[in-house]
Amino acid sequence: AVKVLRTLRNHWKKTTFGVCLLSWGGNWLYGKHCDNLLRRAACEEAQAFGNQLIPSSMPLKKATVFLNPAACKGKARDLFEKNAAPILHLSGMDVTVVKTDYEGQAKKLLELMESTDLIIIAGGDGTVQEVITGLLRRADEAVFSKIPIGFIPLGKTCTLSHTLYPESTNQVQHIANATLAILKGETVPLDVLQIKGEKEQPVFAVTGLRWGSYRDAGVKVSKYWYLGPLKTKAAHFFSTFKEWPQKHQAALMYLGPTERPPEEPEEKPSRPPLYVRLYRRLRLYWSSPPKEIPQEVTPEDWEELKLSTIELSIATRNRQLDLTRTEDFMDICIEADTVSKGQFVNRGSQKMRDPHMCPEGSQCIQASRCILQLPEGTEGSFGIDNEEYEAMPVEVKLLPRKLRFFCDPRRREQMLHTSVQ
């Protein structure tokens, strides 16, 4: 033993390296073991759903999964097959996985999709935006928009995760929670923005639209990867070398919030017999008063605004979901263009974490519909749900509670509790 200790002391550099390597390896193996335990627990929970008896006349629920293998730097396929696919197959559903090969393919596939009981999106923000755009462009979107949607977060940015699922630092746990939420069946209604240019087909978003200097600088952060944790500040600092202050000129017209109608019952009452329907129709015909001359519809009260801003954002309320709200609106944030370079760099880091934050001193507007007019020759890009689109004049319309997404029951309880308070 003394000889061993003497050898370790004489080769202290190799000893230190060996201890660090063993510690790292042990920690890595322990993490893998914990991940396997989480997967096993999730599969056992899913198996309970699969073991439930269903009548022989009832067909299996059909789930169509749109998987983007390129998400999360190409790791999405492996993440899905290890952590989500076993849960879905054990649940007893008829699962069809559709893998997208290129950007925009999901939109085309949605146009051809036949009837399904569930739609599951496995990817990031870009995949969500493609799928809902393809879904809502269909001629029969009124029927297909009632299909509940599940979201399995596999991408680099997964904004909806904050709304639908509890926070989790463990990726395996987070994916398992999201997949199990689909089986549990709790849903929440989410607003959608319809964004339409002059010629293009409409694009749909569940988070929002950004146009301005913070968005432009944020896109370039990955170019400074070699600076490590300083890359975000570097991207925003170097963007200040352009013309300063950076101003974005536009004209905005908008309508205020709309009153939320009562929620429709999910199950329609059974249809009464034919003789009852005939009796009601005859009674209504004989007792109905003479038709009145329809009154003229009052023109919509548009507000107009000229703006100069460093960044404009139009966002849904899905991040701060309030299930008991009595009005429907989107948030328009017009940030002041009088920002110092130091403020720009610091605020840019905050906006990388929360892109639609509205800083102090900004003009905040609640609207149900708006028209954004850009000066002729305006260059640059919009960020729509973190996807890049050419900047152009657009009309943005709120579609309140348009889609239903599966949600973890614990998050739904938190939302209801927060709303009551």
Secondary structure as UniProt FT lines:
FT   HELIX           2..10
FT   HELIX           12..50
FT   TURN            56..57
FT   STRAND          62..67
FT   TURN            69..70
FT   HELIX           71..74
FT   HELIX           76..79
FT   HELIX           80..84
FT   HELIX           85..90
FT   TURN            91..92
FT   STRAND          94..99
FT   TURN            103..104
FT   HELIX           105..112
FT   STRAND          118..123
FT   HELIX           125..136
FT   TURN            139..140
FT   HELIX           141..144
FT   TURN            145..146
FT   STRAND          149..153
FT   TURN            159..160
FT   HELIX           161..164
FT   HELIX           171..184
FT   STRAND          187..196
FT   STRAND          203..205
FT   STRAND          208..212
FT   HELIX           213..219
FT   HELIX           221..230
FT   HELIX           231..239
FT   TURN            240..241
FT   STRAND          248..255
FT   STRAND          258..259
FT   HELIX           274..287
FT   STRAND          303..309
FT   STRAND          311..315
FT   TURN            319..320
FT   TURN            323..324
FT   STRAND          327..328
FT   STRAND          330..334
FT   HELIX           341..353
FT   TURN            355..356
FT   TURN            360..361
FT   STRAND          363..367
FT   STRAND          369..373
FT   TURN            376..377
FT   STRAND          381..384
FT   TURN            385..386
FT   STRAND          387..390
FT   STRAND          394..406
FT   HELIX           409..420
//
